Amino acid sequence: MASIVLEVASHCYSHSLHETTTSTNRLFSSKFHYPNNNASKFHPFPSKSALFVTHSLSCARIDSASSTQQPDPGLDPTRDRRRVVRVAWEKLVRWSRSWRSKSNTDVLQRTNKVVVLGGGSFGTAMAAHVADRKDQLEVVMLVRDPQVCLSINQTRCNRNYFPDHTLPENVIATTDAKLALTDADYCLHAVPVQFSAAFLESVAEYVDPGLPFISLSKGLELNTLRMMAQIIPQALRNPRQPFVALSGPSFALELMNKLPTAMVVASKDKKLADAVQQLLASNRLRISTSSDVIGVEIAGALKNVLAIAAGIVEGMNLGNNSMAALVSQGCSEIRWLATKMGAKPTTITGLSGTGDIMLTCFVNLSRNRTVGVRLGSGEKLEDILNSMNQVAEGVSTAGAVIALAQKYNVKMPVLTAVARIIDNELTPKKAVYELMSLPQVEEV
């Protein structure tokens, strides 16, 4: 009998075991006697109802005890939570210090000369950043405008883009391709995509076959649909030319102001990606590495087109709901095409994908977004482009994106609408109506 009672009592809290046993013993004590002539009619164990009463009494006592129990005044949930957070942060800091102590700085020490192709805003900002990494490092900017060259060498500023920023003393400019490229350890390519092939062909004879090219340019070549990973080796007639793509949410002005920034370098050669990471990373520029060159490049190209769409929504005063819906749809379209081309989904949600999209679509410093805002306000594309001193890659990339989407059989309603607006075959107002009239479908 005792074993059955204990088995029933085990359904309650363990500390009530003694009370349960005591209650049961009282319930089935010796005062319960049966006549001898009726003994066979009774089961020698307690009935189910008796066990239920025992179980209920035990649980009731536990509930009563629990309700009167007072919280331990020594316990402080807020203090415990803060301690957990503090320990987690200290672990992170220790890990970071350990990692930095093991990091290799040989690349920067061995590097003596870096050449930057192009004198635009981003090329200038990256030239200044690299020059700050080491005073003895020679950073040569190859520019086509003699006045810009003179401005950099005499006044230490690029008057076209950063008249109020002083460049480091170890940055020099030249219009001589041979002088710029000779003995260079790394090359930062900052020429706009649509002009890259012709430019590279003109300087190919001065390029060392082993010179690593770090591409800062984002976009697709209009007629060929090529990205920079294809343009550079083909234009230099060297399929083995080392190549790295640099991308991520980064405005040139904020780099010049030395504000914290994070970017990603992508290369099929892991050792090269690691080397470029060591060359560029600093306490104000985080550099992650990736092997997904296609994902990094296609995301960087398509986000410019999406930024034009975001600008149009802003220019038409369509509100925040519309903006959020459009950008999320655009992100899906970029993911659809990129993954069809072989990109990793994680790349599209990373720095070079979502990160760059957020910056370009929502911040006024974006050239492509500015084009969209002015289109949405009713200005003509020709007037907009004539008034700009920088290239908005999304304008020329839009048509190439749609051709690429057709090649991979991917539907891209938002980006196609942008291409139609740029071709002056669709007004922004009509585009909004058509997009809102699309079939209601399942989200993918």
C-alpha positions as CSV (number, residue, x, y, z in Angstrom):
1,M,0.0,0.0,0.0
2,A,2.8,2.4,0.9
3,S,4.4,2.0,-2.6
4,I,1.1,2.9,-4.4
5,V,0.6,5.9,-2.1
6,L,4.2,7.1,-2.8
7,E,3.7,6.6,-6.6
8,V,0.6,8.8,-6.5
9,A,2.2,11.4,-4.3
10,S,5.2,11.7,-6.7
11,H,3.0,13.7,-9.0
12,C,3.2,16.6,-6.5
13,Y,6.4,18.3,-5.4
14,S,9.1,16.1,-3.9
15,H,9.2,18.0,-0.6
16,S,5.6,17.0,0.2
17,L,6.4,13.3,0.2
18,H,6.4,13.1,4.0
19,E,3.0,14.9,4.4
20,T,1.5,12.7,1.7
21,T,2.6,9.5,3.5
22,T,1.3,10.7,6.8
23,S,-2.1,11.7,5.4
24,T,-2.5,8.3,3.8
25,N,-1.6,6.4,6.9
26,R,-4.3,8.3,8.8
27,L,-6.8,7.7,6.1
28,F,-6.2,4.0,6.0
29,S,-5.6,3.4,9.7
30,S,-6.6,0.4,11.8
31,K,-10.0,1.8,12.7
32,F,-11.3,0.7,9.3
33,H,-12.3,-2.9,10.0
34,Y,-14.5,-5.2,7.9
35,P,-16.7,-8.1,9.1
36,N,-15.1,-11.4,8.6
37,N,-18.0,-12.7,6.6
38,N,-17.7,-9.9,4.1
39,A,-13.9,-9.6,3.8
40,S,-13.8,-11.3,0.4
41,K,-16.0,-8.5,-1.0
42,F,-13.4,-5.8,-0.3
43,H,-10.2,-5.1,-2.2
44,P,-7.1,-5.1,0.0
45,F,-5.8,-1.8,-1.4
46,P,-7.3,1.7,-1.1
47,S,-9.9,2.7,-3.7
48,K,-9.3,5.2,-6.5
49,S,-11.4,7.8,-4.8
50,A,-9.3,7.5,-1.6
51,L,-6.1,7.9,-3.6
52,F,-7.6,11.0,-5.4
53,V,-8.5,12.5,-2.0
54,T,-5.0,11.9,-0.7
55,H,-3.4,13.4,-3.8
56,S,-5.7,16.4,-3.6
57,L,-4.9,17.0,0.1
58,S,-1.2,16.9,-0.5
59,C,-1.3,19.3,-3.5
60,A,-3.5,21.7,-1.6
61,R,-0.9,21.8,1.2
62,I,1.8,22.6,-1.3
63,D,-0.2,25.4,-2.9
64,S,-0.9,26.9,0.5
65,A,2.8,26.8,1.4
66,S,3.8,28.3,-1.9
67,S,1.3,31.2,-1.6
68,T,2.7,32.2,1.8
69,Q,6.4,31.9,0.7
70,Q,8.1,35.3,0.6
71,P,10.7,36.3,-2.1
72,D,14.3,36.2,-0.9
73,P,15.3,39.8,-0.2
74,G,18.8,38.9,-1.2
75,L,17.8,38.3,-4.8
76,D,18.0,41.3,-7.2
77,P,16.9,40.5,-10.8
78,T,18.1,43.8,-12.1
79,R,21.6,43.3,-10.6
80,D,21.7,39.7,-11.9
81,R,20.7,40.8,-15.4
82,R,23.4,43.5,-15.4
83,R,26.0,41.0,-14.3
84,V,25.1,38.7,-17.1
85,V,25.4,41.6,-19.6
86,R,28.7,42.7,-18.1
87,V,30.2,39.2,-18.3
88,A,29.1,38.8,-21.9
89,W,30.7,42.2,-22.9
90,E,33.9,41.4,-21.1
91,K,34.2,38.1,-22.9
92,L,33.7,39.9,-26.2
93,V,36.4,42.4,-25.4
94,R,38.8,39.7,-24.4
95,W,38.2,37.8,-27.6
96,S,38.7,40.9,-29.6
97,R,42.0,41.7,-27.9
98,S,43.2,38.2,-28.4
99,W,42.3,38.2,-32.1
100,R,44.0,41.6,-32.7
101,S,47.2,40.4,-30.9
102,K,47.4,37.5,-33.4
103,S,46.5,39.6,-36.5
104,N,49.1,39.8,-39.2
105,T,50.4,43.2,-40.2
106,D,53.0,42.0,-42.6
107,V,51.0,43.1,-45.7
108,L,51.0,46.8,-44.7
109,Q,54.6,46.6,-43.7
110,R,55.6,45.1,-47.1
111,T,53.4,47.5,-49.1
112,N,55.3,50.5,-50.5
113,K,53.1,51.8,-53.3
114,V,49.3,51.9,-54.0
115,V,47.9,53.3,-57.1
116,V,44.3,54.7,-57.4
117,L,42.8,54.8,-60.8
118,G,40.3,57.7,-61.0
119,G,40.0,61.0,-59.3
120,G,36.3,60.9,-58.3
121,S,34.9,61.2,-54.8
122,F,35.2,57.6,-53.7
123,G,38.7,57.1,-55.2
124,T,39.9,60.2,-53.4
125,A,38.4,59.1,-50.1
126,M,40.0,55.6,-50.4
127,A,43.3,57.2,-51.4
128,A,43.2,59.3,-48.2
129,H,42.3,56.3,-46.1
130,V,45.1,54.1,-47.4
131,A,47.6,56.9,-47.1
132,D,46.7,57.3,-43.4
133,R,47.5,53.7,-42.8
134,K,51.3,54.3,-43.1
135,D,53.2,57.5,-43.5
136,Q,55.9,55.9,-45.7
137,L,53.3,54.5,-48.1
138,E,53.3,56.2,-51.5
139,V,49.7,56.6,-52.8
140,V,49.5,57.8,-56.4
141,M,46.2,58.9,-57.9
142,L,46.0,58.6,-61.7
143,V,43.6,61.3,-62.9
144,R,42.7,62.6,-66.4
145,D,42.0,66.2,-65.5
146,P,45.2,68.3,-65.3
147,Q,43.5,70.8,-63.1
148,V,42.5,68.2,-60.5
149,C,46.1,66.9,-60.6
150,L,47.4,70.3,-60.0
151,S,44.9,70.9,-57.2
152,I,45.9,67.8,-55.3
153,N,49.6,68.3,-55.6
154,Q,49.7,72.0,-54.8
155,T,46.8,72.6,-52.4
156,R,46.5,69.1,-51.0
157,C,42.8,68.8,-51.8
158,N,40.5,67.6,-54.6
159,R,38.7,70.8,-55.3
160,N,36.0,69.1,-57.4
161,Y,34.7,66.9,-54.6
162,F,36.4,67.8,-51.3
163,P,37.6,71.4,-51.3
164,D,37.4,71.6,-47.5
165,H,39.4,68.4,-46.8
166,T,43.2,68.2,-46.8
167,L,44.7,65.1,-48.2
168,P,47.7,63.4,-46.5
169,E,51.1,64.4,-47.6
170,N,51.9,61.0,-49.1
171,V,49.1,61.3,-51.6
172,I,50.2,62.6,-55.0
173,A,48.4,62.9,-58.3
174,T,49.6,62.3,-61.9
175,T,48.2,62.1,-65.4
176,D,51.0,59.7,-66.4
177,A,49.8,56.1,-66.4
178,K,53.2,54.6,-66.6
179,L,54.5,56.6,-63.7
180,A,51.4,55.7,-61.6
181,L,51.4,52.0,-62.3
182,T,55.2,51.2,-62.2
183,D,56.2,49.2,-59.1
184,A,52.7,49.4,-57.6
185,D,51.8,46.7,-55.0
186,Y,48.1,47.2,-55.2
187,C,45.7,49.0,-57.5
188,L,42.4,50.6,-56.4
189,H,40.1,50.8,-59.5
190,A,37.6,53.7,-59.1
191,V,36.7,54.4,-62.7
192,P,33.0,54.3,-63.5
193,V,31.9,51.0,-64.9
194,Q,30.8,52.3,-68.3
195,F,34.2,53.8,-69.0
196,S,36.3,51.1,-67.4
197,A,37.0,48.8,-70.3
198,A,38.2,51.6,-72.6
199,F,40.4,53.1,-69.9
200,L,42.0,49.8,-68.9
201,E,42.8,48.9,-72.5
202,S,44.6,52.3,-72.8
203,V,46.9,51.5,-69.8
204,A,47.2,47.7,-70.1
205,E,50.8,47.9,-71.3
206,Y,51.9,49.4,-67.9
207,V,50.0,46.9,-65.7
208,D,52.0,44.1,-64.1
209,P,50.3,40.7,-64.7
210,G,50.5,40.0,-60.9
211,L,49.2,43.4,-59.8
212,P,46.1,42.9,-57.6
213,F,43.1,45.0,-58.7
214,I,40.7,46.1,-56.0
215,S,37.5,47.3,-57.7
216,L,35.6,50.1,-56.1
217,S,33.2,50.5,-59.1
218,K,29.6,49.2,-58.9
219,G,27.4,48.5,-61.9
220,L,26.9,46.5,-65.0
221,E,28.3,47.3,-68.5
222,L,25.3,48.3,-70.5
223,N,25.8,46.4,-73.8
224,T,27.7,43.3,-72.5
225,L,26.1,42.9,-69.0
226,R,29.6,42.3,-67.6
227,M,30.6,43.1,-64.1
228,M,34.0,44.4,-63.0
229,A,35.3,40.8,-62.3
230,Q,34.9,40.2,-66.0
231,I,35.8,43.6,-67.4
232,I,39.2,44.0,-65.7
233,P,40.9,40.8,-66.8
234,Q,39.4,40.9,-70.2
235,A,40.4,44.6,-70.8
236,L,43.9,43.8,-69.6
237,R,44.0,40.7,-71.7
238,N,45.0,38.7,-68.6
239,P,42.4,36.1,-67.4
240,R,44.6,35.5,-64.3
241,Q,44.8,39.2,-63.2
242,P,44.3,39.1,-59.4
243,F,40.9,40.6,-58.6
244,V,39.0,41.8,-55.4
245,A,35.7,43.5,-55.2
246,L,35.2,46.1,-52.4
247,S,31.7,47.0,-51.5
248,G,29.4,47.9,-48.7
249,P,27.5,50.9,-47.2
250,S,30.0,53.7,-47.5
251,F,29.7,57.3,-48.5
252,A,32.9,59.0,-49.6
253,L,32.2,62.1,-47.5
254,E,31.9,60.1,-44.3
255,L,35.1,58.2,-45.1
256,M,36.8,61.6,-45.6
257,N,35.4,62.7,-42.2
258,K,36.9,59.5,-40.7
259,L,33.6,58.2,-39.4
260,P,33.2,54.5,-38.5
261,T,32.4,52.4,-41.6
262,A,32.2,48.7,-42.4
263,M,32.8,47.1,-45.9
264,V,33.5,43.7,-47.4
265,V,36.2,42.5,-49.8
266,A,35.3,39.5,-52.0
267,S,37.7,37.3,-54.0
268,K,37.9,33.7,-55.1
269,D,41.5,33.8,-53.8
270,K,41.1,33.7,-50.0
271,K,44.8,34.7,-49.4
272,L,44.3,37.7,-51.5
273,A,41.1,38.7,-49.7
274,D,42.9,38.3,-46.4
275,A,45.8,40.5,-47.6
276,V,43.5,43.3,-48.8
277,Q,41.7,43.1,-45.5
278,Q,45.0,43.7,-43.7
279,L,45.8,46.5,-46.0
280,L,42.6,48.4,-45.6
281,A,41.3,47.6,-42.1
282,S,41.8,50.2,-39.4
283,N,40.2,51.3,-36.2
284,R,37.6,53.3,-38.2
285,L,37.1,50.9,-41.2
286,R,36.0,47.3,-40.6
287,I,36.7,45.0,-43.5
288,S,35.0,41.6,-43.7
289,T,36.0,39.0,-46.3
290,S,33.9,36.9,-48.7
291,S,34.4,34.4,-51.5
292,D,31.1,35.4,-53.1
293,V,32.3,37.8,-55.8
294,I,29.1,37.4,-57.8
295,G,26.8,38.2,-54.9
296,V,28.9,41.2,-53.8
297,E,29.0,42.7,-57.3
298,I,25.4,42.1,-58.4
299,A,24.1,43.5,-55.1
300,G,26.2,46.6,-55.5
301,A,25.0,47.1,-59.1
302,L,21.3,46.5,-58.5
303,K,21.0,48.6,-55.3
304,N,21.7,51.7,-57.4
305,V,18.6,51.1,-59.5
306,L,16.5,50.4,-56.4
307,A,17.8,53.7,-54.9
308,I,16.3,55.5,-57.9
309,A,13.0,53.9,-57.2
310,A,13.2,54.9,-53.6
311,G,14.0,58.5,-54.6
312,I,10.9,58.6,-56.9
313,V,8.7,57.5,-54.0
314,E,10.2,60.4,-52.0
315,G,9.8,62.9,-54.8
316,M,6.2,62.0,-55.2
317,N,5.5,62.2,-51.5
318,L,3.9,58.8,-51.4
319,G,4.7,58.3,-47.7
320,N,6.6,55.9,-45.5
321,N,4.3,52.9,-46.1
322,S,5.0,53.1,-49.8
323,M,8.7,53.5,-49.2
324,A,8.9,50.4,-47.0
325,A,6.8,48.3,-49.4
326,L,8.9,49.3,-52.4
327,V,12.3,48.8,-50.9
328,S,11.3,45.4,-49.4
329,Q,10.0,44.3,-52.8
330,G,13.2,45.6,-54.5
331,C,15.3,43.6,-52.0
332,S,13.3,40.4,-52.9
333,E,13.9,41.1,-56.7
334,I,17.7,41.5,-56.1
335,R,17.7,38.3,-54.1
336,W,15.8,36.4,-56.8
337,L,18.2,37.4,-59.6
338,A,21.4,37.1,-57.5
339,T,20.7,33.6,-56.3
340,K,19.8,32.5,-59.9
341,M,23.2,33.8,-60.9
342,G,24.9,31.7,-58.2
343,A,25.2,34.2,-55.3
344,K,24.8,33.2,-51.7
345,P,21.6,34.4,-50.0
346,T,23.7,35.4,-46.9
347,T,25.6,37.9,-49.1
348,I,22.4,39.6,-50.1
349,T,21.4,40.1,-46.5
350,G,24.9,41.2,-45.5
351,L,26.9,44.5,-45.8
352,S,27.1,44.5,-49.6
353,G,23.5,43.7,-50.0
354,T,21.0,44.9,-47.3
355,G,23.6,47.2,-45.8
356,D,24.3,49.1,-49.0
357,I,20.6,49.1,-50.0
358,M,19.6,50.8,-46.7
359,L,22.2,53.5,-47.1
360,T,21.6,54.2,-50.7
361,C,17.8,54.1,-50.5
362,F,17.2,56.2,-47.4
363,V,20.0,58.8,-47.2
364,N,20.1,62.1,-49.1
365,L,23.9,61.8,-49.9
366,S,23.0,59.0,-52.4
367,R,23.5,60.2,-56.0
368,N,21.0,57.6,-57.4
369,R,18.4,58.5,-54.8
370,T,18.8,62.1,-55.7
371,V,18.1,61.3,-59.3
372,G,14.9,59.5,-58.3
373,V,13.7,62.3,-56.1
374,R,14.1,64.8,-58.9
375,L,12.4,62.4,-61.4
376,G,9.5,62.0,-58.9
377,S,9.3,65.8,-58.6
378,G,8.7,66.1,-62.3
379,E,12.2,67.0,-63.6
380,K,13.5,65.6,-66.9
381,L,16.3,63.0,-66.7
382,E,18.5,65.0,-69.2
383,D,18.3,68.1,-67.1
384,I,19.1,66.2,-63.9
385,L,22.2,64.5,-65.4
386,N,23.5,67.7,-66.9
387,S,23.4,69.4,-63.5
388,M,25.4,66.7,-61.7
389,N,29.2,66.5,-61.5
390,Q,29.2,62.8,-60.5
391,V,28.0,59.6,-62.2
392,A,24.8,58.0,-61.0
393,E,25.5,54.4,-62.0
394,G,21.9,53.3,-61.6
395,V,20.8,55.3,-64.6
396,S,23.0,53.3,-67.0
397,T,22.7,50.1,-65.1
398,A,18.9,49.9,-65.1
399,G,18.6,48.7,-68.7
400,A,21.3,46.2,-68.2
401,V,19.6,44.8,-65.1
402,I,16.4,44.1,-67.0
403,A,18.3,42.4,-69.8
404,L,20.1,40.2,-67.2
405,A,16.7,39.4,-65.5
406,Q,15.3,38.2,-68.9
407,K,18.4,36.1,-69.4
408,Y,17.8,34.3,-66.1
409,N,14.0,34.4,-66.4
410,V,13.4,36.5,-63.3
411,K,10.5,38.9,-62.9
412,M,11.5,42.2,-61.4
413,P,8.5,44.6,-61.4
414,V,10.1,47.5,-59.5
415,L,13.4,47.6,-61.2
416,T,11.7,47.1,-64.6
417,A,9.5,50.1,-63.9
418,V,12.6,52.2,-63.1
419,A,14.2,51.2,-66.4
420,R,11.0,52.3,-68.2
421,I,10.9,55.6,-66.5
422,I,14.6,56.3,-67.4
423,D,13.8,55.4,-71.0
424,N,11.0,58.0,-70.9
425,E,8.4,55.3,-71.8
426,L,6.6,55.5,-68.5
427,T,5.8,58.3,-66.1
428,P,6.4,57.8,-62.3
429,K,2.6,58.3,-61.7
430,K,1.7,55.6,-64.2
431,A,4.4,53.3,-62.9
432,V,2.9,53.5,-59.4
433,Y,-0.6,52.7,-60.7
434,E,0.7,49.7,-62.7
435,L,2.7,48.3,-59.8
436,M,-0.2,48.6,-57.4
437,S,-2.5,46.9,-60.0
438,L,-0.3,43.8,-60.1
439,P,-2.0,40.5,-59.0
440,Q,-2.2,39.8,-55.3
441,V,0.2,36.8,-54.9
442,E,1.9,34.8,-52.2
443,E,5.0,36.4,-50.7
444,V,8.2,34.6,-51.8
